[in-house]
Amino acid sequence: MFNGIGGGGAEDLAQLQSTMRAIELACSYIQINTNPAAAEATILSLHQSPQPYKACRFILENSQVASARFQAAAAIKEAAIREWSFLSTEDKGGLISFCLGYVMQHASSSDAYVFSKVSSVAAQLMKRGWLEFTPAEKEVFFYQINQAILGSRGLDVQFIGIHFLESLVSEFSPSTSSAMSLPREFHENCRKSLEQNYLKTFYSWVQDAALSVTNKIVESNSDVPEVKVCNAALRLMHQILNWEFRYSKGGTKGSINVFSDGIRSDTALSRKTESVIVQPGASWCDVLLSSSHVGWLINLYSSLRQKFALEGYWLDCPVAVSARKLIVQLCSLAGEVFPSNNAQMREQHLLLLLSGVLPWIDPPDVISKEIEEGRSGSEMIDGCRALLSIATVTTPVVFDRLLRSIRPFGTLTLLSLLMGEVVKVLLANSNDKETWSYEARDILLDTWTTLLASMDGSGGNAWLPPEGMHAAASLFSLIAESELKLASASATTDEDDDDCLASVSAMDERLGSYALIARAAVDATVPFLTKLFSDRVARLHQGRGTVDPTETLEEVYSLLLIIGHVLADEGEGETALVPDALQSHFVDVVEAGNHPVVLLSSSIVKFAEQCLDANMRSSIFSPRLMEAVIWFLARWSFTYLMLVEDCNLGSNQLQSLPSRACLFTFFNEHNQGKFVLDIIVRISLTSLMSYPGEKDLQELTCHQLLHALVRRRNICFHLLSLDSWRNLANAFANDKSLFLLNGASQRSLAQTLVLSAYGMRSSDASNQYVKDLMAHMTSSLVDLANNNDLKNLAQQPDIIMLVSCVLERLRGAASATEPRTQRAIYEMGLSVMNPVLRLLEVYKHESAVIYLLLKFVVDWVDGQISYLEAHETAGVVNFCMSLLQIYSSHNIGKISLSLSSTLLNEAKTEKYKDLRALLQLLSHLCSKDMVDFSSDSIETQSTNISQVVFFGLHIITPLITLELLKYPKLCFDYFSLISHMLEVYPETLAQLNSDAFNHVLTTVDFGLHQQDVDIVTMCLRALKALASYHYKETKAGNTGLGSHAAGHTDPNGVFHEGILSRFLRTLLQFLLFEDYSTDLVSTAADALFPLILCEPNLYQGLGNELIEKQGNPNFKTRLTNALQVLTTSNQLSSSLDRLNYQRFRKNLNNFLIEVRGFLKTK
């Protein structure tokens, strides 16, 4: 097969030349964009033709067109991967040898992308045969590569050898490997073998290669060819260290994770800058640590840096960049590579690296000035990255100690000075977003976060050294002052909202890092913040009415954000804790009123209270400042207000500290807590009533501040006793100004008020509270629905707005359902059932109102269904069915083809939202069969939920077109429901009429061909459920799917296959000939197995068809054997039990590996 071009005579040579000319012509046509379709078809025919190796080799060796040679190399790769299973061992080795020989022979070629492609093809083919080749066969290849890397055949070949290893390592790494249509286990086994047996060897080879050219590079006064080899070697060493090491010689990881996605997760910290921890294992100690490798690398870079000090461009040349990357990577070396308990060796290693990196970043002011004068900032940024890498593998104490042996100060002081210089540069260039200082700031902030984040939650004893605390305090002072200057400057600049601090969350991530720095030195930073805030507030009052307060207001705004982050963590989704640093310090404070945190908090609450005065609001409290006030109060109150003992106070070792007692007592219910709570509620009501149209402010008030108050049960008890809370509830029910809130805020406010009902002393009182709260909403909807002139009245804009507002509020109340208030919310929904149906008819052309109606019903049913007794369930189900029938009968959401494309897309979107809501409604009804808290026994349940849901599907599935299923969320919800229904209630599906049944299965067929793996998985599970149900039923003597499974002949005499036959054919086609994720094979096997058992004759017939289509006798034999083995090996039986499913999965995996390659060759 692969024996050159001889043996075929002149005719063979003419054919090869003709093929070459055709490919060359096609490539030239593509380049000039002449008849590209025909040109692409010509190239595709080469890629897809059986065994094109001779023609591809001829093109590579003879064509003068580089792109034609590139296509020939690509065709070799595609054909070989496709046909690998029936290539002989000699042919496989010959393909790899040819590719390696070609790149060695043409090492000096100027067409780099061609030899790069051929090199990658050799790497891919070597991986494909990796588990087949014997060690001796691999040694033949690697001997050739090693000789090349040693430099015995010249610099060009040496570079090619290194480049090939780079391609090979990339091919074996999961995140960069090529698809081969093989199980993940294959790739994992290859990865394990390379890591354990070859990776260290490769590193040593390129280490030697770099050493062999170093002297020539250092001694030369100009750019020499050796630089290219050195750069390639450094780049490959960096690539190898970037490998995700999992296995050691000792086999500490014996099992293979075939579900790995190749993405490493070295740290739980959220950072902008990637810093990969390098953990290669103990066997690498001699290569990385004992061989003076690090010293050589540092000296190489330092020598070249000094030599080319006057050449500004050198810092960004490839060899300099590669050397710095490797140095930074070695800074994050960790794990067993250091002998156990040898902390001294680890610190010596880091100190050596830090010594080499210091000239890049120290002194910061000098280097910063040079960069501002035109020098490249890349070296400074890499120096910052090196500090981050060191911080990633050390503790703050060790990190700080590293520099003390060579400087009079610690590393934390250097980090503080460096960060301070970057902040100064940022302040000076605040209008330029593309400067080096922005990137340096993010890296240095990540370094501080890495050092301080774990310490922040580890208790009071994990403090920085005194010098480190001073450095952190100085740095935070500089940061805070610079942020205030930027805020002040922003008041007088006309920037877009995207460029200024337009949102209270705009700086959230950065402020979180600032807060950690502040907490590292709270003894200094909290009083400092108190002074800053007091000064700005005093300035506002002094200049009131005489001086423009805009700049000061911006400073107060910025301060509130900074202080909010320092005093409290976000606490989203979990219980907010008082930061340990704020409890463990201030140990001398015994009076709660003198605690710095209390003083700072009280000053802000006192300032915020002033917004209750109308004159102060008009002169100081702008909507923007109010946003910051509301945001701060929400964050602060959830952490400090009315703390429950031992719940919000962090580490156990802090429990006995006086500072902890101060924080606990001052804002609790027996001291100032209730007073502050009342202020906060009054401020909330003011922000809602006195700032009409301020959407962001109102959303912050409803979603964050008020919601934070009801998240803690103990606060709810006090809320309901406050006049201010009763005023808020009364305004909600009766004040028209609150009807102007947007829909999301209406919903959130209703939810918050209903949740506060938990504060009532009994369940009856809680239910009565909810009834009174929502009575006006329900009565207004009932009165409107009963109006005789509803059709005309309903179309008035103010009525539409009223209905929308009421529905949003009802939906918010429904989403707040809890056992304590369930009865009141059930009765609320019950009272508006008929009005909802009436409004559904009246507003059939108002898509926005229809959607709100549906979403209210969805949320109400979701909250109620699991609590309802049998008769109540029947009523709710009947209501839902009526709603579905009305929606369908009015053809609501019908899309007119006469609409313009824009209106058509809007109509599709509206219909998609409606249908998704209806699917969610059916899913919630399904949950009754799984979660049921009612007192009725199962025997008394009179409603068959499965029949109801299938009836609902029967109503709405005609509205769900294949076009609408292209909306991802609708598609997911639909197939989730279908999959669940077929798995749990297959017998009910069998009772559907033919049209409804076929529509459901048509959509399943559509889902099988989607790109989303989750959608395909759900469809395969549905098929498994359907086929296994039919097989088990028929085996027991029942009809199973009955007529749906049997084929039939239509009136025109055309035979139509049964549904199972159709899907057996579809699934085999999918598995054998289509592209899909290998993750689907096991799920597909679970669906295919019962389909084969249901239709054994069809399976046999399809197998015979495939066999007869094979022209190659060898393929016929192999396919025949594979089909036989698929259903017989591993003691497979006809029982659908777990063990047989496992056996069939293994059989199918082996079957696809054996036959899929040659079946796809045509």
Disulfide bonds with the S-S distance in Angstrom:
none
